[in-house]
Amino acid sequence: MTILEVIESILREEGRALNAKELSQRVIASGKASIGGKTPWKTVGARLAEDIRTNPETAFLRLGPGLYGLHSWPNVTEFRVKSRVINPLDEHILALPRDKFLSLIEIESADAIFSLDYRKILRSSEVVYRRDAEETEEFVQLIPSFVIFRGNEVLSFNRTKKSPEKRLHNRNSIVFGGHLQSNDDPGFLLDHPGYAETFLFRELHEELSFDKPLLRFEYIGVLYLQDTAFERQHAGLVFAVEVPEGTKPKSEEPGYHNALEFLLWDEIAQSPVMSDRWSAACVARIEAGGDSDRG
């Protein structure tokens, strides 16, 4: 049986809405389908979201935030997820006052990527209006950032002119990611096992989808450069993510980045992505061995 077939049978037997973690536990316990990776609930959530979005005959529907049920149940009302606006400036995001941010990362180091637990960063964040934050250097905006590996290859893309940041137009990069929206703030759930990662990886799954579940990930550190105003306004929470051999990624933001292409890591230093300073900083840190210490 496929994962979706097993999930459908579980929901029919249970007769009530379940979240992705509950469903993944029941799928594994059933022994009827295999879910790889350390975070099987993410695989379940991604599969259900994809089926609901693309399959007009899907058996599934959302009955609440993160809750899934069946169309065949009587008297059910579908919970509508608000359509995502890509790269909006009129939104509230998570950021840190710059002086507080600098005190956390101990900027004395000349490195571009700092070893600091992302939970410490998130705990110190506050809600700011993005348009205001873009007009000042008083805040550092938080960007979950992902470098995608497939064996000895790394996924690259080209940013289109639809991006609000003109400096990034037609720039090649290996760093996927975007702003943390305030309505996604994990709050008191931040210290629950796996919740911070689910919260951060939501941005990856909004930008990319994969035909195979993710294998594993490693936290690299906090990326922060200061040569330009744009760099001083943004900090990346960087993760290296591995996908299985043969994985085919799909852009969920084709209007904002295109030309998805896997490049050989051994040849990355000679590729156009090195003109992107965030990409170059990630390459340097990963080649040096990375640092999975969360501080």
C-alpha positions, 0 to 999 in steps of 0.5 A, spaced: 500 500 500 502 507 498 502 511 504 496 515 502 492 509 502 494 507 509 493 514 511 486 513 508 484 506 512 487 509 518 482 515 518 476 511 516 478 506 522 479 512 527 473 516 524 476 523 527 481 528 524 488 526 526 495 531 525 501 529 521 505 526 527 499 522 529 498 519 522 505 518 521 506 514 528 500 509 526 502 508 519 509 506 522 505 501 527 501 498 521 507 496 518 503 497 511 508 502 508 515 505 509 516 512 511 524 514 511 527 519 514 528 522 522 522 526 521 516 522 518 511 526 520 514 532 515 513 526 509 506 525 511 504 532 512 507 534 505 504 528 501 497 530 504 498 537 502 500 535 495 494 531 494 489 536 497 493 541 492 493 537 486 488 531 486 481 533 484 479 527 487 483 527 493 480 523 499 483 528 504 481 535 506 483 539 512 479 540 518 483 545 522 490 547 522 494 541 521 488 536 522 486 532 516 480 528 515 476 525 509 471 528 504 466 522 505 465 523 513 458 526 514 457 534 515 464 536 515 467 543 513 473 544 510 478 548 513 481 553 508 488 555 508 489 562 506 493 563 500 500 564 500 503 571 497 510 570 495 515 575 498 510 580 500 513 587 503 506 588 507 507 583 512 509 582 519 515 578 520 520 576 525 526 580 527 531 582 532 534 589 534 541 589 531 544 590 538 541 584 541 543 580 535 550 582 535 551 581 542 548 573 541 553 572 535 559 575 538 561 579 532 568 579 534 569 573 530 571 574 522 567 568 520 561 569 516 557 563 519 556 563 527 555 557 531 549 559 535 542 555 537 537 557 532 532 557 538 536 562 542 535 567 536 528 565 535 527 566 543 530 573 542 526 575 536 520 580 535 514 582 530 516 587 526 513 590 519 517 588 514 516 594 509 519 598 515 524 593 517 527 594 510 528 601 511 532 601 517 538 597 519 535 597 526 533 590 525 536 584 523 530 580 519 531 572 520 531 568 514 531 560 514 536 558 509 537 551 506 542 548 501 540 542 498 545 536 497 543 530 492 550 525 493 555 529 491 551 535 487 548 541 490 541 544 487 542 551 484 537 556 481 536 563 478 532 569 481 528 572 477 526 580 476 519 578 480 523 578 487 522 585 491 530 585 492 533 588 485 540 586 487 538 579 487 535 579 480 538 574 475 543 572 481 545 564 481 544 561 488 544 555 492 541 558 498 533 557 498 529 560 504 525 566 506 522 571 511 519 568 518 512 570 518 509 572 525 503 568 524 508 562 524 511 564 531 512 557 535 511 561 541 511 556 548 512 550 543 519 552 541 522 547 546 518 541 544 522 536 540 522 537 533 517 543 533 522 548 532 525 544 526 518 543 523 517 551 524 523 553 520 522 548 515 516 550 513 519 555 509 523 550 505 517 546 503 513 553 501 519 554 496 520 547 494 517 540 493 520 533 492 518 527 489 522 523 495 522 524 502 528 528 505 533 524 508 537 528 513 539 535 515 544 538 519 544 545 522 550 549 519 550 556 523 547 563 523 550 566 517 551 574 517 555 579 513 556 586 514 559 589 507 552 592 505 546 595 508 542 589 505 547 584 508 546 588 515 539 587 515 538 579 514 541 573 517 540 566 515 539 560 519 543 555 515 541 548 514 544 543 509 539 538 507 540 531 503 535 528 499 535 521 496 539 519 489 534 521 483 530 526 487 527 531 482 525 538 486 520 542 483 519 550 485 513 552 488 515 559 486 516 558 479 515 566 478 521 568 483 526 562 482 527 558 476 533 554 472 533 549 478 539 545 476 544 540 480 551 542 480 557 538 482 560 540 489 567 539 486 566 544 481 562 549 485 567 554 486 568 555 479 560 556 478 556 562 477 553 561 484 560 564 487 558 571 485 552 570 491 555 572 497 551 568 501 552 562 497 560 563 497 559 563 505 555 557 505 560 553 501 566 556 505 563 553 511 561 546 509 568 545 505 571 547 512 567 541 515 561 545 517 559 545 525 553 542 527 554 544 534 548 549 536 551 553 541 
